[in-house]
Amino acid sequence: MATTQVQSVRTVGKGTVAIDLETPPDFTAEPGQFVLVRATLDGDEYSRYYTISSPRVTDRFEMTVGVDPDGDLSPWLADRETGDELTIEGPFGNVFYAGDGPVLAIAGGPGIGPALAVAERALEEGQDAALIYQDDTPAHQQRLDALDSEGVSVTIVAGDDALQTAVAEQYDTGTPYVFGFEDFCERTLSAIEAAGGSPDDAEVESFG
């Protein structure tokens, strides 16, 4: 368990904020991993997992948080200000990217945070990368545009047919890294198989 300070909170899409946190001493993590945030609100303890959405954690790192107006922890996190303290644990997760080869990052909804981090890290490492993002209201548009300007193939899709087509077109880019809710991950693995690939070769982090 560690204490960290909020560096900034930014709106990056509809109902979505990015929170920059100071990296605690001895904290190391790779894109795709996640942390547990703990807080006591009105006497009740809450904890939620949030994936790291920055390509590195050298001095600070970012979490992307989908804000549920009726939720308990996410609205409180969205209201944090610079200098506020958070308690975190981790990192956790066995699905991560450490610069080892080209990647195809595939995100559904809240999976865009870690998918962006993976694609950006691959770009930093001089590796090929492509990103497919299924969402009706995309978040992190500035970062998506930045990747596109750097030559990364960025494809935003809405329906499942478009997802399958995009996977078929981009599958040969590199190892698939899939982030999203369980049903999205299952549809993506089916698309990978339809494209002639093996679902077993994909790195998958399902959010349940």
N, C-alpha and C positions, 0 to 999 in steps of 0.2 A: 504494500500500500504506500502511496506517495501523495504529497500535496503539490499542486501546480497552480500557477496563476494564469488567468485569462489575459491574453494579449489583445484580442479583438473579437467581435462578433459581427458577421456580415450576412445580409440577406443575399442568397445566391439563386433563388428561384421561388416559385409559389410554395409557401409553407415550408421553406427549407433555409437553414442558416449554416454557415461555416464558422466554426469556433477555433481560433488559433490559441494554442496553449504553450506555455513555457515548458521546455523539456526538462523533467526532473533529473537530478544527478543519477548517473548509472542507468538511465533508461535508454534502451536500444530497441528498435523495431523496424520491420520492413513493410512495404506497401501490401495491403491485404490483411494484415493483422488488426486486432481490435483491442480496446481497453474497456474496463468496467468502471463506470462512473457511479459514485455513491453520494447521497445527500440526505440530510434530515430536514424535512419540511413540515412545519407545524407539529413537531413531535413524532412524526412517522418517518421511518427509514425507507428509502427507495434506492434501487440500483438498476442500471440498464447498460447493455453493451453497445458501443459505438465503434465503427471501423475507422481506421486511420485513413485520411484522404489526402495526405501529402506524400510526395515521393521520397522524402527523407525526414529524419527527426533530429537533425544535428543540434539546432538551437531551440527550435519550436516545432510543433506539429499541429496538424489540423484534423478536426472531426467534422463530418457533415451530418447534421441532425435534421431529420424530418419532424416538423412541429405539429403535433396533434393538439388542437385547441382544448380537447377534453382529456388530454393525457395528464400525467402527474409530473414527470421529470422534464420532458422536452420543452413545455412552455417556460418553465423556470430557467432552463439552460439558455433559451433564446433571450431571456431578460438579463443575462449576466453582463457585466461591464468590465472594462479594463481594470486589472488589479484584483478582481474577485478571485477567491481561492476555490479550487475543486479538488476532491479526493478521487484518485484513480488507482486501479490495480491493473497489472498486466505488464507487457502485452500477452495476448492469447492468440491462438490460431495457428494451424499447420499449413494453411494456404497463404503463401506469400511469394513475392518476387524479389530476388536479390541481384538482378542484373544478368541472369543466366539465360541468354538467348532471346530471339524474337518472340513477340507475344500478340495474341488476339484477345483483347479485353472486351468482355461482353457483359453489359449491365442491364438490369431491369429495375426501374424505380430507384429506391435508395441505394442500390448497388453501384450507382455512378461514382460515389466517393472513392472507394477502393479501386474501381476500374480506371478512373482518371489517374490515380497515383501510380498504378502499375504501368500504364501507357507512358506517363511522363518519365518515370524511372527508366524504362526501356530506351526512351529517346535520349536521356542523359548518358546512358551507357553506350550509345552508338548503335543500338539494335533497332531492327525494323519493328514497327508496331501498327496495329489497326484497332479501332474501337467501334463497337456496335452498342447502341443505347436505345432501349425500348421504353418510351414514356410519352404520354400525351402532352405533358407540360415540362419540358426538359429543364434541369437545373445546371448550374455551372456553365452557362453559355460562353462566358469569356474564356474559360480554360479550354472548352471544346474548340472555340475559334482559334485559340493560340496553337493547339495541337495541329489543327488543319493547316494553319499557315506554315507550320514546320514540316509539312509533308506527310503527316500521319493521316491515314484514311479514316475519317470520322463519318459514321452512318447513323442517323437517328431515324427510328422506325416507330410505327404505331401498332399495327396489327401483327398477328402471328405469321401470316404469309410473307409479309415483308421481312420479318425476323429470319425466317428460313432462307429466303433469297439472299439476304445479306450474309448470313453464315456461309452459305454455299460459295458466294463470291470471294469471301475473305479468309476462308478456312486455312488456306495454304500459307498465310502470313507467319504463323508461329503457334506456340503452345496456347491453347485457349484457357483463359482465366475467367470464370463465370461467377458473378455476384448478383444475388437477388433473392426474392422469396422462393419457396420450394417449388411452386408450380411453374414459375419462370425458369428455374434451373432445369426442371424436367423437360420443358419444351425446348430449351436450348440444347440439351443433350440429344434429344430426338433430331433436332436440326443438324447437329454435328454428325450423327450417324447417317442421316439422309445425304449429307455432303460427301460421304465415303470415309469419314473419320471414325475413330473409336472413342466412345464416351469415356473409356477408362484413361485416355490420354489427357483429359481435361482436368484442370485444377478448379474445384467447385467449393464455394462458400455459400451455403444456403442459410437464409435468415429465419427459417422455420415457417 
